[in-house]
Amino acid sequence: MSDRAKRYAMLIDLRKCIGCNACAVVCKSENDVPLGVWRSWVKKVEKGKYPHAREIFLPIVCNNCEKPICVTVCPVNASIKRPDGIVYIDPHRCIGCRYCMASCPYGVRYMHPIKKIVEKCFWCHHRVDAGLLPACVLACPTGAILFGDLNDPESEMAKAMARNAVQVIKAELGTKPHTFYINLDLEAVEARQTKNKA
């Protein structure tokens, strides 16, 4: 058994995504996310003009960054980066000040309308800690979402990363996102978002 530290990451293959929203729906169910807010969602962007119009699908989740801005701005240390790279919010510490929401360049945090604390995707760390995959990975009918340990060269995740050219959203910000995409469309990234408005 290796003593190598784990570094989890997610890989979304946009060549396989069909925009079915199974990932977003199962996320709401698994994490008891109320109506009106989302931990993950699928952006749908129309490109081109008739008769050559098409839809681009872009699943959005938290990037669980290597250098998360949200962790540095939290005044009560409620945003925490685990040794395995998963960034989560301690619900007992969060005071709902929204500093982390304001600092996140990806717009993936929301104010829980009942609890009045900030929440986000944390790659279902409760499932990962039990040896299971995040709910969205299991729900994807096309296998477009992979999750695993980047530091394990034998993992399916590491092998897929080695075989494919991957991109991240807003790499220029230096946060080092650990949600990677295959075939990322930059126009879809820049398209206006309508989810997670509190």
Salt bridges, closest charged atoms under 4 A:
ASP13 OD2 - ARG15 NH2 2.88
GLU30 OE2 - HIS126 NE2 2.80
GLU30 OE1 - ARG127 NH1 3.87
GLU66 OE1 - ARG7 NE 2.91
GLU66 OE2 - LYS81 NZ 3.17
GLU66 OE1 - HIS178 NE2 3.62
ASP84 OD2 - ARG82 NH2 2.56
ASP90 OD2 - ARG93 NE 3.60
GLU119 OE1 - ARG39 NH2 2.99
GLU119 OE2 - LYS115 NZ 3.10
ASP129 OD1 - ARG82 NH2 2.80
ASP129 OD2 - HIS125 ND1 3.94
GLU154 OE1 - LYS159 NZ 3.84
ASP185 OD2 - LYS47 NZ 2.84
GLU187 OE1 - LYS47 NZ 3.66
